[in-house]
Amino acid sequence: MNDELLHRLEQLETRLAFQDDTIEQLNREITAQGGEIARLKLQLSLLSKKFKEMQPGQIASQAEETPPPHY
């Protein structure tokens, strides 16, 4: 092989190595985000369940709390 072909092959191998690294980084990030989304869905589900279990009087009384003394 001539020097130009070897140089081009080297460039392609280097580019491939960087692309593999980038793909691996993106995969780790997507996996982490998937876990975070699952955790947030669970939290939302628990909050929704808790809200549904509250009595209508509890919701109104909490919303109509008296303002702090400095008002």
C-alpha positions in Angstrom: 0.0 0.0 0.0 1.2 3.5 -0.6 1.5 6.1 2.1 -1.6 8.0 1.1 -3.8 4.9 1.6 -2.2 4.1 4.9 -2.8 7.7 6.0 -6.5 7.5 5.0 -6.9 4.2 6.7 -5.4 5.7 9.9 -7.8 8.6 9.7 -10.8 6.3 9.3 -9.7 4.1 12.3 -9.2 7.2 14.4 -12.6 8.6 13.4 -14.2 5.2 14.1 -12.7 5.1 17.6 -14.0 8.6 18.4 -17.5 7.6 17.1 -17.5 4.4 19.2 -16.6 6.5 22.3 -19.3 9.0 21.5 -21.9 6.3 21.0 -20.9 4.7 24.4 -21.3 8.1 26.2 -24.7 8.7 24.6 -25.8 5.2 25.6 -24.8 5.8 29.2 -26.6 9.2 29.2 -29.8 7.7 27.8 -29.7 4.9 30.3 -29.3 7.4 33.2 -32.2 9.4 31.8 -34.4 6.3 31.5 -33.7 5.6 35.2 -34.5 9.2 36.2 -37.8 9.1 34.1 -38.8 5.9 35.8 -38.1 7.4 39.3 -40.1 10.6 38.4 -43.0 8.5 37.1 -43.1 6.6 40.4 -43.0 9.8 42.4 -45.8 11.3 40.3 -47.9 8.1 40.7 -47.4 8.2 44.5 -48.3 11.9 44.7 -51.4 11.3 42.5 -52.5 8.5 44.7 -52.0 10.5 47.8 -54.0 13.4 46.3 -56.9 11.2 45.3 -57.0 9.7 48.8 -57.4 13.2 50.4 -60.9 14.2 51.5 -62.4 17.2 49.7 -62.5 19.1 53.0 -58.8 18.6 53.5 -57.9 20.0 50.1 -60.0 23.2 50.7 -58.8 23.7 54.2 -55.1 23.5 53.2 -55.7 25.9 50.3 -57.4 28.4 52.7 -54.7 28.6 55.4 -54.5 31.9 57.2 -51.7 34.1 55.9 -48.6 34.6 58.0 -48.7 37.3 60.8 -46.7 39.8 58.8 -49.6 40.4 56.3 
